Amino acid sequence: MFLPFFENLRKARVPVTLREFLAFLEGMKAGLATYDIEAFYFLARTIMVKDERHLDRFDKAFGATFSGLEAITPEQVLNAVDIPADWLEKLAEKHLSAEEKAEIEALGGFDKLMETLKKRLEEQKGRHQGGSKWVGTAGTSPYGAYGYNPEGIRIGQNGSRHQRAVKVWDKREFRNLDDTVELQTRNIKVALRRLRSWARHGAADELDLNGTIRATAENGYIDVKTRPERRNSVKVLLFLDVGGSMDPHIKMVEELFSAAKSEFKTLQHFYFHNCIYEGVWRDNARRWNDQTSTHEIMRTYGSDYKCIIVGDASMSPYEVAYPGGANEHYNPESGDVWLTRVRDQWPNHIWINPLSQTHWPHTQSIHMIQEIFGSDRMVPMTIAGLTKGMKALG
């Protein structure tokens, strides 16, 4: 009965192996989630999702497979009179307190509950608000919506107030973690951490737990060992395109910049417009009277820096190919000359493009820049793209 679920997971590109699926079946056979739909959902997700990027795909596949559970009508529920009594007893033991079970007993048990609901559905005309008898809303009747009863049947409500019938997979709280969506601040940091390279330096003021345990065992007395603090040793040089066609991408680029500043202790950033030429700047308000020579940057920051260029690479081909082609000033040397110098100065480089990858084939300047840096060095601003870029940077 779970084969369609497995097939939907594979169709949704959740990398579920047969071994994981068999482990899930073993968990079901062991009774880990027999009477609880939420436990069933979390059991399946825990076993079959290995990467947070696939959480949203899993939720979609789960909903596609089991959404019919929520479509069951009250009449279908009422006709299901062959529900085993031991099932109900175990469900009650798991979810109900002693006081709640006493209330159910006072009503007369499940058979009485079903019989009463049938009768009230036949008698009731129209909608009922509040109270404790009719099938309605905001009351304490066992039947209806937006109220409370320990053994209630929810009718006509699209959500749960007491979390007894909620469809957790429809919440899709992790939907922005799918690796095909554009980046947000929290998952930018996750992707950037893939670039971390740790090194130890400075004073030995951090407890070396493993070393302490080893030395204590060897010497027969407590021998505390310390070590230098571990810090991120990656050095990053960040060039950010601003203005013009980059205006629609400001929010995403700001989030990337913010995440990068928090992840890397050694980060130098500069701005440019469309293409890197002989000068760049740190402050956009002073871009014309306080530029930094690109040659000086190349002399200052060695080839051990990781170079990240962020821009849509969308401009007139003349801005890349010809001297004087820049749209805001006269450039003595063409853009491709400067980009080639950047490529050669910092071999570990990538170009992050916030423009949707579907538009890349239609922009000539993107092709030209890909020829300079290599097509594998330009990545889209998605989790998958940034992850690929971090791997390229090494």
Salt bridges, closest charged atoms under 4 A:
GLU20 OE2 - LYS50 NZ 3.12
ASP36 OD2 - HIS95 NE2 3.62
ASP51 OD2 - ARG53 NH2 3.04
ASP56 OD2 - LYS60 NZ 3.65
ASP56 OD1 - ARG172 NE 2.69
GLU70 OE1 - ARG154 NH2 3.38
GLU100 OE2 - ARG164 NH2 3.40
ASP170 OD2 - LYS167 NZ 2.66
ASP178 OD2 - ARG57 NE 3.54
ASP179 OD2 - ARG53 NH1 3.61
ASP179 OD1 - ARG57 NH2 2.41
GLU206 OE1 - ARG200 NH1 3.18
GLU206 OE1 - ARG227 NE 3.04
ASP208 OD1 - ARG227 NH1 3.58
ASP223 OD2 - LYS225 NZ 3.54
GLU229 OE1 - ARG231 NH2 3.14
GLU255 OE2 - LYS251 NZ 2.63
GLU263 OE2 - ARG193 NE 3.64
GLU263 OE1 - ARG196 NH2 2.99
GLU278 OE2 - HIS329 NE2 3.01
ASP290 OD2 - ARG286 NH2 3.52
ASP304 OD2 - LYS235 NZ 2.34
GLU328 OE1 - ARG287 NH2 2.50
GLU333 OE2 - ARG341 NH2 2.79
ASP344 OD1 - ARG343 NE 3.02
